[in-house]
Amino acid sequence: MRISAGSNRAEPEKPYSGRFVVCVAPSLHQRAAVEAKRRGLSLNRFIEQSVEDALSMARA
């Protein structure tokens, strides 16, 4: 990954697969799974939306 001069955006040198492994505390895993279920989402979709939301807020 390369960072452009004068930019905070990383430019990928190769395409990303769309998959990555994240290790979290068991209690966070449980809280996320419970919240995903409450919203009628898969855990994967809940995490995807959470990351999208966090990145949107970071850009603001």
Backbone hydrogen bonds, N-H to C=O, Kabsch-Sander energy under -0.5 kcal/mol:
donor,donor_aa,acceptor,acceptor_aa,energy
2,R,11,E,-1.9
4,S,2,R,-0.5
4,S,9,R,-1.4
7,S,4,S,-1.9
11,E,2,R,-3.8
24,V,22,V,-0.5
28,L,25,A,-0.5
29,H,25,A,-2.3
30,Q,26,P,-2.5
31,R,27,S,-2.3
32,A,28,L,-2.7
33,A,29,H,-2.4
34,V,30,Q,-2.6
35,E,31,R,-2.4
36,A,32,A,-2.7
37,K,33,A,-2.2
38,R,34,V,-2.4
39,R,35,E,-1.9
40,G,36,A,-0.5
40,G,37,K,-1.2
41,L,36,A,-3.0
46,F,42,S,-2.4
47,I,43,L,-2.5
48,E,44,N,-2.6
49,Q,45,R,-2.6
50,S,46,F,-2.2
51,V,47,I,-2.6
52,E,48,E,-2.4
53,D,49,Q,-2.7
54,A,50,S,-2.4
55,L,51,V,-2.5
56,S,52,E,-2.2
57,M,53,D,-2.2
58,A,54,A,-1.7
59,R,55,L,-1.4
60,A,56,S,-0.9
